[in-house]
Amino acid sequence: MAKRETVFNRAWKRRLLPMIGVFPISPNKGELDEQGLRSVYQILERGGVVLIFPEGRYSRGRAVRPLKSGIGYFALQAGVPICPVAVRGTDTLRPFSRVEVTIGPPVMPDVPAWWDLSRRVSTVVENVRNALATALRRRRA
């Protein structure tokens, strides 16, 4: 999924991106995109994969920005693990430069069910943040 206003802002992108499985979302401040949410849960229900930038946008450097809570809600409600992926080297893209992708172990949304929802979500989100920070610190062997 990608933000309609920033990723689907050109006619060629609006035609190309859906062909590779990217669908638009249009969250308003404090409101959810109901169609976008339905699409996410339908994909997860079919056993598909959804790529989410949990920071809400791209970030630069090795610092992990604060994560949005949506990723925790999706994982808990759909009962699916989160596979953290860290990408390094995109801040200085030039010919023949190296981009490193680190895929961490899945983060399982297995927090105690008796905790209130906000505590369960924040714990899952914190576990993802820690996994991303660990992946960003890894050095290539």
Contact map, one row per residue, 1 for C-alpha under 8 A:
111000000000000000000111100000000001000000000000011100000000000000000000000000000000000000000000000000000000000000000000000000000000000000000
111101110000000000000111100000000000000000000000000000000000000000000000000000000000000000000000000000000000000000000000000000000000000000000
111111110000000000000001111000000000000000000000000000000000000000000000000000000000000000000000000000000000000000000000000000000000000000000
011111111000000000000001110000000000000000000000000000000000000000000000000000000000000000000000000000000000000000000000000000000000000000000
001111111000000000000000010000000000000000000000000000000000000000000000000000000000000000000000000000000000000000000000000000000000000000000
011111111000000000000000000000000000000000000000000000000000000000000000000000000000000000000000000000000000000000000000000000000000000000000
011111111100100000000000000000000000000000000000000000000000000000000000000000000000000000000000000000000000000000000000000000000000000000000
011111111110110000000001000000000000000000000000000000000000000000000000000000000000000000000000000000000000000000000000000000000000000000000
000111111110110000000000000000000000000000000000000000000000000000000000000000000000000000000000000000000000000000000000000000000000000000000
000000111111110000000000000000000000000000000000000000000000000000000000000000000000000000000000000000000000000000000000000000000000000000000
000000011111111000000000000000000000000000000000000000000000000000000000000000000000000000000000000000000000000000000000000000000000000000000
000000000111111100000000000000000000000000000000000000000000000000000000000000000000000000000000000000000000000000000000000000000000000000000
000000111111111110000000000000000000000000000000000000000000000000000000000000000000000000000000000000000000000000000000000000000000000000000
000000011111111111000000000000000000000000000000000000000000000000000000000000000000000000000000000000000000000000000000000000000000000000000
000000000011111111100000000000000000000000000000000000000000000000000000000000000000000000000000000000000000000000000000000000000000000000000
000000000001111111110000000000000000000000000000000000000000000000000000000000000000000000000000000000000000000000000000000000000000000000000
000000000000111111111110000000000000000000000000000000000000000000000000000000000000000000000000000000000000000000000000000000000000000000000
000000000000011111111110000000000000000000000000000000000000000000000000000000000000000000000000000000000000000000000000000000000000000000000
000000000000001111111100000000000000000000000000000000000000000000000000000000000000000000000000000000000000000000000000000000000000000000000
000000000000000111111100000000000000000000000000000000000000000000000000000000000000000000000000000000000000000000000000000000000000000000000
000000000000000011111110000000000000000000000000000000000000000000000000000000000000000000000000000000000000000000000000000000000000000000000
110000000000000011111111000000000000000000000000000000000000000000000000000000000000000000000000000000000000000000000000000000000000000000000
110000000000000011001111100000000001000000000000000000000000000000000000000000000000000000000000000000000000000000000000000000000000000000000
111100010000000000000111110000000001000000000000000000000000000000000000000000000000000000000000000000000000000000000000000000000000000000000
111100000000000000000011111000001011000000000000000000000000000000000000000000000000000000000000000000000000000000000000000000000000000000000
001110000000000000000001111100011001000000000000000000000000000000000000000000000000000000000000000000000000000000000000000000000000000000000
001000000000000000000000111111111000000000000000000000000000000000000000000000000000000000000000000000000000000000000000000000000000000000000
000000000000000000000000011111111000000000000000000000000000000000000000000000000000000000000000000000000000000000000000000000000000000000000
000000000000000000000000001111100000000000000000000000000000000000000000000000000000000000000000000000000000000000000000000000000000000000000
000000000000000000000000001111110000000000000000000000000000000000000000000000000000000000000000000000000000000000000000000000000000000000000
000000000000000000000000001111111000000000000000000000000000000000000000000000000000000000000000000000000000000000000000000000000000000000000
000000000000000000000000011101111100100000000000000000000000000000000000000000000000000000000000000000000000000000000000000000000000000000000
000000000000000000000000111100111111100000000000000000000000000000000000000000000000000000000000000000000000000000000000000000000000000000000
000000000000000000000000000000011111110000000000000000000000000000000000000000000000000000000000000000000000000000000000000000000000000000000
000000000000000000000000100000001111111000000000000000000000000000000000000000000000000000000000000000000000000000000000000000000000000000000
100000000000000000000011110000001111111100000000000000000000000000000000000000000000000000000000000000000000000000000000000000000000000000000
000000000000000000000000000000011111111110000000000000000000000000000000000000000000000000000000000000000000000000000000000000000000000000000
000000000000000000000000000000000111111111000000000000000000000000000000000000000000000000000000000000000000000000000000000000000000000000000
000000000000000000000000000000000011111111100000000000000000000000000000000000000000000000000000000000000000000000000000000000000000000000000
000000000000000000000000000000000001111111110000010000000000000000000000000000000000000000000000000000000000000000000000000000000000000000000
000000000000000000000000000000000000111111111000000000000000000000000000010001000000000000000000000000000000000000000000000000000000000000000
000000000000000000000000000000000000011111111100000000000000000000000000000000000000000000000000000000000000000000000000000000000000000000000
000000000000000000000000000000000000001111111111110000000000000000000000000000000000000000000000000000000000000000000000000000000000000000000
000000000000000000000000000000000000000111111111110000000000000000000000000001010000000000000000000000000000000000000000000000000000000000000
000000000000000000000000000000000000000011111111000000000000000000000000000001000000000000000000000000000000000000000000000000000000000000000
000000000000000000000000000000000000000001111111000000000000000000000000000000000000000000000000000000000000000000000000000000000000000000000
000000000000000000000000000000000000000000111111100000000000000000000000000000000000000000000000000000000000000000000000000000000000000000000
000000000000000000000000000000000000000000111111110000000000000000000000000000000000000000000000000000000000000000000000000000000000000000000
000000000000000000000000000000000000000000110011111000000000000000000000000000000000000000000000000000000000000000000000000000000000000000000
100000000000000000000000000000000000000100110001111100000000000000000000000000000000000000000000000000000000000000000000000000000000000000000
100000000000000000000000000000000000000000000000111110000000000000000000000000000000000000000000000000000000000000000000000000000000000000000
100000000000000000000000000000000000000000000000011111000000000000000010000000000000000000000000000000000000000000000000000000000000000000000
000000000000000000000000000000000000000000000000001111111100000000000000000000000000000000000000000000000000000000000000000000000000000000000
000000000000000000000000000000000000000000000000000111111000000000111110000000000000000000000000000000000000000000000000000000000000000000000
000000000000000000000000000000000000000000000000000011111110000111110000000000000000000000000000000000000000000000000000000000000000000000000
000000000000000000000000000000000000000000000000000011111100000000110000000000000000000000000000000000000000000000000000000000000000000000000
000000000000000000000000000000000000000000000000000011111110000000000000000000000000000000000000000000000000000000000000000000000000000000000
000000000000000000000000000000000000000000000000000010111111000000000000000000000000000000000000000000000000000000000000000000000000000000000
000000000000000000000000000000000000000000000000000000101111101110000000000000000000000000000000000000000000000000000000000000000000000000000
000000000000000000000000000000000000000000000000000000000111111000000000000000000000000000100000000000000000000000000000000000000000000000000
000000000000000000000000000000000000000000000000000000000011111000000000000000000000000100100000000000000000000000000000000000000000000000000
000000000000000000000000000000000000000000000000000000000001111100000000000000000000000100000000000000000000000000000000000000000000100110000
000000000000000000000000000000000000000000000000000000000011111110000000000000000000000000000000000000000000000000000000000000000000100000000
000000000000000000000000000000000000000000000000000000100010011111100000000000000000000000000000000000000000000000000000000000001001100000000
000000000000000000000000000000000000000000000000000000100010001111100000000000000000000000000000000000000000000000000000000000000000000000000
000000000000000000000000000000000000000000000000000000100000000111110000000000000000000000000000000000000000000000000000000000000000000000000
000000000000000000000000000000000000000000000000000001110000000111111000000000000000000000000000000000000000000000000000000010001000000000000
000000000000000000000000000000000000000000000000000001110000000001111110000000000000000000000000000000000000000000000000000010000000000000000
000000000000000000000000000000000000000000000000000001000000000000111111100000000000000000000000000000000000000000000000110010000000000000000
000000000000000000000000000000000000000000000000000001000000000000011111110000000000000000000000000000000000000000000000000000000000000000000
000000000000000000000000000000000000000000000000000101000000000000011111111000000000000000000000000000000000000000000000000010000000000000000
000000000000000000000000000000000000000000000000000000000000000000001111111100000000000000000000000000000000100000000001110110000000000000000
000000000000000000000000000000000000000000000000000000000000000000001111111110000000000000000000000000000000000000000000100000000000000000000
000000000000000000000000000000000000000010000000000000000000000000000111111111110000000000000000000000000000000000000000000000000000000000000
000000000000000000000000000000000000000000000000000000000000000000000011111111111100000000000000000000000000100000000000000000000000000000000
000000000000000000000000000000000000000000000000000000000000000000000001111111110000000000000000000000000000100000000000100000000000000000000
000000000000000000000000000000000000000000000000000000000000000000000000111111100000000000000000000000000000000000000000000000000000000000000
000000000000000000000000000000000000000010011000000000000000000000000000011111110000000000000000000000000000000000000000000000000000000000000
000000000000000000000000000000000000000000000000000000000000000000000000011111111000000000000000000000000000100000000000000000000000000000000
000000000000000000000000000000000000000000010000000000000000000000000000011101111100000000000000000000000001100000000000000000000000000000000
000000000000000000000000000000000000000000000000000000000000000000000000001000111110000000000000000000000111100000000000000000000000000000000
000000000000000000000000000000000000000000000000000000000000000000000000001000011111000000000000000000000111100000000000000000010000000000000
000000000000000000000000000000000000000000000000000000000000000000000000000000001111100000000000000000111110000000000000000000000000000000000
000000000000000000000000000000000000000000000000000000000000000000000000000000000111110000000000000000111110000000000000000000010011001000000
000000000000000000000000000000000000000000000000000000000000000000000000000000000011111000000000000011110000000000000000000000000001001000000
000000000000000000000000000000000000000000000000000000000000000000000000000000000001111100000000000011100000000000000000000000000001001100000
000000000000000000000000000000000000000000000000000000000000000000000000000000000000111111000000001111000000000000000000000000000000000100000
000000000000000000000000000000000000000000000000000000000000110000000000000000000000011111100000001110000000000000000000000000000000000100000
000000000000000000000000000000000000000000000000000000000000000000000000000000000000001111111000111100000000000000000000000000000000000000000
000000000000000000000000000000000000000000000000000000000000000000000000000000000000001111111000001000000000000000000000000000000000000000000
000000000000000000000000000000000000000000000000000000000001100000000000000000000000000111111000000000000000000000000000000000000000000000000
000000000000000000000000000000000000000000000000000000000000000000000000000000000000000011111100100000000000000000000000000000000000000000000
000000000000000000000000000000000000000000000000000000000000000000000000000000000000000011111110110000000000000000000000000000000000000000000
000000000000000000000000000000000000000000000000000000000000000000000000000000000000000000011111100000000000000000000000000000000000000000000
000000000000000000000000000000000000000000000000000000000000000000000000000000000000000000001111100000000000000000000000000000000000000000000
000000000000000000000000000000000000000000000000000000000000000000000000000000000000000000000111110000000000000000000000000000000000000000000
000000000000000000000000000000000000000000000000000000000000000000000000000000000000000010011111111000000000000000000000000000000000000000000
000000000000000000000000000000000000000000000000000000000000000000000000000000000000000010001001111100000000000000000000000000000000000000000
000000000000000000000000000000000000000000000000000000000000000000000000000000000000001111000000111110000000000000000000000000000000000000000
000000000000000000000000000000000000000000000000000000000000000000000000000000000000001110000000011111000000000000000000000000000000000000000
000000000000000000000000000000000000000000000000000000000000000000000000000000000000111100000000001111100000000000000000000000000000000000000
000000000000000000000000000000000000000000000000000000000000000000000000000000000000111000000000000111110000000000000000000000000000001101000
000000000000000000000000000000000000000000000000000000000000000000000000000000000011110000000000000011111000000000000000000000000000001000000
000000000000000000000000000000000000000000000000000000000000000000000000000000000011100000000000000001111100000000000000000000000011001000000
000000000000000000000000000000000000000000000000000000000000000000000000000000000011000000000000000000111110000000000000000000000010000000000
000000000000000000000000000000000000000000000000000000000000000000000000000000001111000000000000000000011111000000000000000000000000000000000
000000000000000000000000000000000000000000000000000000000000000000000000000000001111000000000000000000001111100000000000000100110010000000000
000000000000000000000000000000000000000000000000000000000000000000000000000000011100000000000000000000000111110000000000000100000000000000000
000000000000000000000000000000000000000000000000000000000000000000000001001100111100000000000000000000000011111000000000000100000000000000000
000000000000000000000000000000000000000000000000000000000000000000000000000000000000000000000000000000000001111100000000000000000000000000000
000000000000000000000000000000000000000000000000000000000000000000000000000000000000000000000000000000000000111110100001001100000000000000000
000000000000000000000000000000000000000000000000000000000000000000000000000000000000000000000000000000000000011111100001000000000000000000000
000000000000000000000000000000000000000000000000000000000000000000000000000000000000000000000000000000000000001111110001000000000000000000000
000000000000000000000000000000000000000000000000000000000000000000000000000000000000000000000000000000000000000111110000000000000000000000000
000000000000000000000000000000000000000000000000000000000000000000000000000000000000000000000000000000000000001111111011000000000000000000000
000000000000000000000000000000000000000000000000000000000000000000000000000000000000000000000000000000000000000011111111000000000000000000000
000000000000000000000000000000000000000000000000000000000000000000000000000000000000000000000000000000000000000000111111100000000000000000000
000000000000000000000000000000000000000000000000000000000000000000000000000000000000000000000000000000000000000000011111110000000000000000000
000000000000000000000000000000000000000000000000000000000000000000000000000000000000000000000000000000000000000000111111111000000000000000000
000000000000000000000000000000000000000000000000000000000000000000000001000000000000000000000000000000000000001110111111111100000000000000000
000000000000000000000000000000000000000000000000000000000000000000001001100100000000000000000000000000000000000000001111111110000000000000000
000000000000000000000000000000000000000000000000000000000000000000001001000000000000000000000000000000000000000000000111111111000000000000000
000000000000000000000000000000000000000000000000000000000000000000000000000000000000000000000000000000000000001000000011111111100000000000000
000000000000000000000000000000000000000000000000000000000000000000000001000000000000000000000000000000000011101000000001111111110000000000000
000000000000000000000000000000000000000000000000000000000000000000111011000000000000000000000000000000000000000000000000111111111000000000000
000000000000000000000000000000000000000000000000000000000000000000000000000000000000000000000000000000000000000000000000011111111100000000000
000000000000000000000000000000000000000000000000000000000000000000000000000000000000000000000000000000000010000000000000001111111110000000000
000000000000000000000000000000000000000000000000000000000000000000000000000000000101000000000000000000000010000000000000000111111111000000000
000000000000000000000000000000000000000000000000000000000000000100100000000000000000000000000000000000000000000000000000000011111111100000000
000000000000000000000000000000000000000000000000000000000000000000000000000000000000000000000000000000000000000000000000000001111111110000000
000000000000000000000000000000000000000000000000000000000000000000000000000000000001000000000000000000011010000000000000000000111111111000000
000000000000000000000000000000000000000000000000000000000000000100000000000000000001110000000000000000010000000000000000000000011111111100000
000000000000000000000000000000000000000000000000000000000000011100000000000000000000000000000000000000000000000000000000000000001111111110000
000000000000000000000000000000000000000000000000000000000000000000000000000000000000000000000000000000000000000000000000000000000111111111000
000000000000000000000000000000000000000000000000000000000000000000000000000000000001110000000000000001110000000000000000000000000011111111000
000000000000000000000000000000000000000000000000000000000000010000000000000000000000011100000000000001000000000000000000000000000001111111000
000000000000000000000000000000000000000000000000000000000000010000000000000000000000000000000000000000000000000000000000000000000000111111100
000000000000000000000000000000000000000000000000000000000000000000000000000000000000000000000000000001000000000000000000000000000000011111110
000000000000000000000000000000000000000000000000000000000000000000000000000000000000000000000000000000000000000000000000000000000000000011111
000000000000000000000000000000000000000000000000000000000000000000000000000000000000000000000000000000000000000000000000000000000000000001111
000000000000000000000000000000000000000000000000000000000000000000000000000000000000000000000000000000000000000000000000000000000000000000111
